[in-house]
């Protein structure tokens, strides 16, 4: 998250990593939440927040790039 978000990390726990919200138009903030599910497994959800404004057309491209890369990142980070 630190490498792909424009915002600094606000909080980091074993179940949540959250950045500050984007302030400047075009900036990206992120949140990753880990929620337990049945069988001792967990669901990991990424939320990408983009400050739109007049650059609204750039936000979907940046968000999609991060959402697309996230599953591959999780696979590479898991032993």
N, C-alpha and C positions, 0 to 999 in steps of 0.2 A: 504494500500500500504506500509506503513511504516513497518508493521509486515511481509510482504511477499516479499519485495524487498531487495536486498543486498545494494542498493544505497540509498543515502539520497534524500529527496524531494527537487527538484530544484525550482519548482513553484507550487502554489496552488491558483486557482481562483474558481469562481462559475461554470466555464465551463471546467476547465482543472486542472488535477493534474499530474505532470510530475517529474520523478526522473532524476538524472544525468545518463548519459549512463554508462553501465558497462565497466570497465577497465580491470579487471582481468578475465582470462579465467574461465568460469563456473558461473560467477556472473549474477544476474538477475536485470534488470531495468524494469520499467513499466510506462505506460501512460494511463490515463483515460480521455476521452473526452465526454462532454455532448453537443449534437447538437439538437436544436429545430426541431420538425417536425410538421405536420399538426395537428390541433385540440388542440393546447396548450400542447401537449405531447413532450417528449424528447427521443432521442436515446442515450444510454450510451455505449461507445465502449472502450474495454480494449485492449491495445497492450502490449505484453510481449516481452522484448528484452533480449536475452541471448548472452553473449560473448562466442563464440564457441571454436575456436582453436582446439587443439587435443581432447578436451572433447566434441566434437560435438554430440556424442551419448547421453550425459546427458541432453543437452538442450531441445530436444523435450519432454522428460519425465517431466521436470520441467515446461515447458511452458504449456503442456497439463493439468497438475495438477492445475495450476492457472486458465486457461481458464475454466476448468470444475467446479471449485469452485465459480467462479464469479457470475453466475446467482443466486445461493443459497444465497450468501452474499448480493446481491441486495435485494432479497426478505426479508431477515432478517433485513435489515437496513431501510426498508420502513414501515411506520406505517400502 
